[in-house]
Amino acid sequence: MHLFKSDLDRLAESCGVLTAYRDAFGRVKRADEEALLAVLCALGAPLGRAAQAGDVLRARAEALWRRALEPVHIVWDGGDMDFNVRLPEALLKHEASCELHFEEGGFKRWTVPLSGAASRGRKVVEGVAFVVKGLRLKEKLPLGYHKLRVELGGASFTSLVISAPRRAWAPHTQNSKRMWGAFLPLYSLRTGESWGSGDFSDLRRLIGWVGELGGNFAATLPIFAAFLDEPFEPSPYSPVSRLFWNEFYLDVKQVPELLTSPRAQTLVRSQDFQNELGVLGRSGEVDYRGGMALKRRVLSELAQSFFEDKPRERFEAFRSFLSARPEVEEYARFRAVCEKTLKPWTAWPERLKHGAPEEADYHDAHFQYHCYVQWLAEEALGACSRHGQRSGLALDLPLGVHPQGYDVWKRQDLFAGDMCVGAPPDPVFMKGQDWSFPPIHPGAQRSAGYDYFRASFRALLRFAGLVRIDHVMGFHRLFWIPKGMDARRGVYVRYPHEELYAVLSLESHRAGSIIVGENLGTVPPEVNRSMAGHGILKMFVVQYEIPTNKFRFLRNVPADVAASLNTHDMPPFAASWRGLDVEDRLKSGVLTPDGARREWREREGLRRILVWTLRKAGWLKNSRGDEAEILNAVLNYLGSSRAAVMQINLEDLWMETHPQNVPGTGLERPNWRRRARFTFEEFSGQKSTRDILARIHELRNL
């Protein structure tokens, strides 16, 4: 135990960096000094060795006190605006001139004699006495993002005011029922008309089918833009951007320009093309490279025809799209430069790394293609959204983006490029995890008014009635790993979570969308408390919730959760029940024989606890342990629970045993590539599948 703090500790605290944390094993882990220095440098504290920390700390304190306003202020539920100003004591004889400019137009102007304002602190910094004065606008504020401007002693300071509901949106009608929906990755979904993978038309059919059965949503994994050539990264959790869509999921057959493009029609009808389609359709795994290359050949022809012919109504709609979303053209230029140079942006000339590409830097056809396919994707997602009159779409917001992607290139001011996000060691990943994408700089994000986070969230909310926030603990803190260091040496960095929740809540109300936070694993208690206070649904996952000791029964399912049997990062129900994942980890060397025996004993205990729980709840009668019977019972248990939302993995209903993703593995596994065993036509017509979902709907509406 440290009886006093060093200058380095105090500097870290000032920068929001944890010098120690309690790990998954309950031990206090002290921050590695070399890693701590690297993280502090990345956060803007210029020091090369610990001995410099005192000087840097003093300079930082002076800079903070000379900043009259914090860059962001929150007003909850439209209440009075109360904020602090910091100023040299010599300025107390002056007035503060304040202006608040509202997001929807108009402004409020007032002055405050500083000598009469409430005093909230005083400090002498480098020989200068500073005071904190509290100012208040006693007026109910409209919800929105407003701009506060304060003039003090001839200097002007600004701040973003986020006026937000304290709790995220939730249906409030008396007739609102407990929701349920079905999950299947879009790449895994397939129909008789698919080109080797699910597409937006297939997604629309899935949404409609779930709605016909009474469900509220169809859920899938992130569908943001991806690198599917070089570099190749099919993971939906490492997208090129969180602002744009993956054209891999376009249904080329439904693009209107196909009807007016003889070249594209000839290409699609050719024997070679049809042979390639046949190969894609017969594979049990999604061939992203092959499928994207095939679609691109057709889409490129359609784009060329579109820009040559400029059909009046369609072209006007396209121009309106670009006018409403001008950032699409910048994204298209980025992708076009990548395709011309065949290099990641970090290897581009300095002019392109940090500036706007010029026409000579890319091929115009590539630029037009990327503009065109983003428009088509927005049209297709809009059709999915409109189709869901009885059910909607549920989407994920991934935690990070690919380090060579558009977002990191465009917003280098926001990302700490010398760092990677990951996780410390835990019982599953004893060496920790390095997820290989850069974290967002918390101070830079505040100074930018959370514009990138707002835009990322809004991209989903234009189409999704339910959004799941990946790794919601990232609102509070993230594990930063300096590049080149072992993941075990990472350091936690804090984030201004209340400001992020304010954005989340405001945007969810504007869109009328429910928010779920992924809070699984080792999560500090304050995360769940904040989620509860802000109306963010937590996750209740049966495979996580079964106790390993002390208790004989699964805990009751709370009301403020999204409940499910598993997630995309876990083995399906049948595999878990049979312990196939234990066998797999033993064969791959992740588990030793002794470790596997311990896992088997624990799994046997988990099965026993689940059976006891289901019997106690009345859902299981004299079970012989038949897994289909257990599956039905546990689904009924969740369906009848108080959970606000229930999500059913469709693959569990036909006892799939292969996972969609095995965390900690790479391209040696078919992660993010496995196609569903049955086509949509097959499983949607299965009596057993329909009967289970009909029963869930009945239970959810009791």
URJO-V137496 format. One record per run of one state. SS is the DSSP state (H for helix, E for strand, C for the rest). FROM is the first residue (numbers start at 0). TO is the last residue. Records with the same first field share a line. If there is no record, write none. Layout:
# URJO-V137496
SS = FROM-TO / FROM-TO
This chain:
# URJO-V137496
C = 0-5 / 14-15 / 17-18 / 22-26 / 30-31 / 42-48 / 65-70 / 76-79 / 93-93 / 101-105 / 116-116 / 125-126 / 137-142 / 152-153 / 164-177 / 183-198 / 212-215 / 219-222 / 224-225 / 228-230 / 233-237 / 239-243 / 245-245 / 249-250 / 254-254 / 260-260 / 269-269 / 282-283 / 285-286 / 309-310 / 324-325 / 341-343 / 347-348 / 354-357 / 361-362 / 387-390 / 397-399 / 401-404 / 410-413 / 415-417 / 423-431 / 434-438 / 440-440 / 447-449 / 461-464 / 469-470 / 475-475 / 482-485 / 489-489 / 494-495 / 511-512 / 517-523 / 533-535 / 545-559 / 564-571 / 578-578 / 587-591 / 616-625 / 639-643 / 654-672 / 674-678 / 685-685 / 700-701
H = 6-13 / 32-41 / 49-64 / 88-92 / 113-115 / 199-211 / 246-248 / 251-253 / 255-259 / 261-268 / 270-281 / 287-308 / 311-323 / 326-340 / 344-346 / 349-353 / 358-360 / 363-386 / 405-409 / 441-446 / 450-460 / 471-474 / 486-488 / 496-510 / 524-532 / 541-544 / 572-577 / 579-586 / 592-615 / 626-638 / 649-653 / 679-684 / 686-699
E = 16-16 / 19-21 / 27-29 / 71-75 / 80-87 / 94-100 / 106-112 / 117-124 / 127-136 / 143-151 / 154-163 / 178-182 / 216-218 / 223-223 / 226-227 / 231-232 / 238-238 / 244-244 / 284-284 / 391-396 / 400-400 / 414-414 / 418-422 / 432-433 / 439-439 / 465-468 / 476-481 / 490-493 / 513-516 / 536-540 / 560-563 / 644-648 / 673-673
